[in-house]
Amino acid sequence: MSPILCYGSICADLRIWLPRWPTPGSGVHALRSAWSAGGNALNEARALARWGAPLHLYGDRLGYDPAGEVVAAALHTLKLAAHIERDLGSVTPICHILITPDGERTIIALRDGTTAAPPSPAAIAAAQIVSVSRYGLHTAEVAQTARQLNRLVVAGDAFDPAEPLTQAANVIVTSAALLGPNPHERAAALHRVRGAPVFVTAGSQPARVLVAGQWHAITPPAQTVADTTGAGDIFRAGVVYGFWQGWDWPAILAFAAHAAAEQIAV
């Protein structure tokens, strides 16, 4: 089967676990911290590789800096088909992720001086599915090129019907938090652009997909939440994997919801 192409953010994550959220003007002692490789494209690719799907990973260039060493080491260990460039003129993106005892995370992204290496049209044309999240450099352009080449485009974190990412999408995976106070209405507006199925996550609340004007829902398994970082990326990976396998809507929704629930409990 043809491979999946994942494109988007690739970064070094510094996770910092806090006993509580600090109040303005005060400090707090962190419980612990740890570096890891992350970013929406890498998180998604890591899950797809674990499930045995062939894939190609593209995204941010790595610098020859400590953060770049973190990501390069992880890519070597994972043995992904990663087309990640590294040069002296680039700065590796870094995300500081602050995690509170309820498992919720706040992300502070550092992107000054970062660059990316998007896939060529030939690489896009060789893929069966092209998955692109809004976060990262040149993401809309990659999605539009994939659309022009008639690839199946899965767009992550789209929320505006007028944006190029939405208009290029064959499938949309987003969240109720991004869609705002009326997520069902907003999802319906995204659906009307090109008739793309719209998957909507909502934490512990039912995950839904809008297909041909009809909603389907599933309640995620109950979990003790440890860290919600990357849960949306894993859900999107589950959707991509289901399409790659040719599953029906209920099977895709169930698999994605269960995969994301396992992620937050880790």
HUFEN-V675025 format. One line per field, one symbol per residue. phi: phi as a letter, one per 20 degrees, with the letter a starting at -180 (. if undefined). psi: psi as a letter, one per 20 degrees, with the letter a starting at -180 (. if undefined). burial: I if it has 16 or more other C-alpha atoms within 10 Angstrom, else O. A space follows every 10 residues. Layout:
# HUFEN-V675025
phi->???
psi->???
burial->???
This chain:
# HUFEN-V675025
phi->.ffeddcqfc beddecedfa ffegnddbef fabbebebog ffgfffffff enefbcdcrf feeecgffff fffffffflf fdedebbfed dffcdedede genfccdded cfnecccfff gffffeeecd dcefepemff ffffffffem efdddemfbd gefgfffeee bdcbcffffn fcffffffff fffcmfgcec ebmefgeccd clndeccbef ffcefdaegn ffffffgffg ffffenfegg ffffffffff ffffef
psi->qqrppppbpp rppopopqhr pqqpjrrqpq grqqqrpbqg gggghgghhh ijpprppqbq qqrmrhhhhg gggghgghlq mpmpqprhiq ppqpppoppr hjiqqppopo jpjqrrnqqr hhhghiqgpo ppqhprpkgh ggghghghjk qoooppkqio hiqhggiiph ppoaqhghia hmhhgghhhg higjjpqopp qlcirpqqpo pljppqqppq qpqopgojpj ghhhgghhgg ggghikrrgh ggggggghgh hhgii.
burial->OOIIIIIIII IIIIIIIIOO OOOOOOOOOO OOOOIOIIII IIIIIIIIIO OOIIIIIIII IIIIOOIIII IIOIIOOOOI IIOIOIOOOI IIIIIIIIII OOIOIOOOOO OOOIIIIIIO OOOIIOIIII IIIIIIIIII OIIIIIIOOO IIIIIIIIII IOOOIIIIII IIIIIIOIIO OOIIOIIIII IOOOIIIIII IIIOOOIIII IOOOOOIOII OOOOIIIIII IIIIIIIIII IIIIOOOOIO OIIIIIIIII IIIIOO
